């Protein structure tokens, strides 16, 4: 099952865990499984339309899913998915 790295601001949903293992064939199905295991987390990652929020980046390995197939990006059991909130500065 793919390993999902959880950023610090979302760890309150995963009981403080920085990594969780969630079954899924695509990034979208992994996020659905993440929501089933940790209710409330997906709305922080995806908007009301179900798309990844503008200020959240999701990577499979080192590849940004926006440059792949977005939520339909296929994942393997050995993949690591990273959820990275964008950081803005002034």
C-alpha positions in Angstrom: 0.0 0.0 0.0 1.3 3.5 -0.8 2.8 5.5 2.1 1.3 9.0 2.6 3.5 11.7 4.2 1.3 14.0 6.3 2.4 17.7 6.7 2.5 19.1 10.3 -0.7 21.2 10.0 -2.8 18.0 9.1 -1.3 15.7 11.7 -4.0 16.6 14.2 -6.3 14.4 11.9 -3.9 11.5 12.0 -3.3 11.4 15.7 0.1 13.0 15.2 1.4 10.5 12.7 3.6 11.9 10.0 3.2 8.9 7.7 0.3 6.6 7.1 -0.3 3.7 4.8 -3.5 3.8 2.7 -4.6 1.4 0.0 -5.5 2.7 -3.4 -4.9 2.5 -7.1 -4.9 6.2 -7.8 -4.1 9.4 -5.8 -7.8 10.1 -5.6 -8.7 6.7 -4.2 -5.8 7.0 -1.7 -7.2 10.4 -0.6 -10.7 8.8 -0.2 -9.1 6.1 1.9 -7.3 8.7 3.9 -10.7 10.4 4.6 -12.3 7.1 5.7 -9.4 6.4 8.1 -9.0 10.0 9.3 -12.3 11.9 8.9 -12.1 15.6 8.1 -8.6 15.5 6.5 -9.7 15.4 2.8 -11.6 18.7 3.0 -8.3 20.4 4.0 -6.7 18.9 0.8 -9.5 19.1 -1.7 -12.1 21.8 -2.4 -15.9 21.4 -2.7 -15.6 20.2 -6.3 -13.2 17.4 -5.2 -10.1 19.0 -6.8 -6.9 19.5 -5.0 -6.9 23.0 -3.4 -4.7 25.6 -5.2 -2.5 26.0 -2.1 -1.8 22.3 -1.7 0.7 20.3 -3.7 0.5 16.5 -4.0 3.5 14.5 -5.2 3.9 10.9 -6.1 7.6 10.3 -5.5 9.1 13.6 -6.8 6.4 14.2 -9.4 3.7 16.8 -8.9 0.3 15.2 -9.8 -0.7 18.5 -11.6 1.8 17.5 -14.3 0.6 13.9 -14.4 -3.0 12.8 -14.3 -4.0 14.8 -11.2 -6.2 12.7 -8.9 -6.3 10.0 -11.6 -2.6 9.5 -11.3 -1.9 5.8 -10.8 0.0 4.7 -7.7 1.9 1.5 -6.8 2.2 -0.1 -3.4 5.8 1.0 -3.2 5.0 4.7 -4.0 5.3 7.5 -1.5 2.7 10.3 -1.7 3.6 13.6 -0.2 1.0 16.3 0.7 2.8 19.7 0.8 1.0 22.9 1.7 2.2 25.8 -0.3 4.0 28.5 1.7 3.6 32.1 0.9 5.8 34.9 2.1 6.1 38.5 1.8 
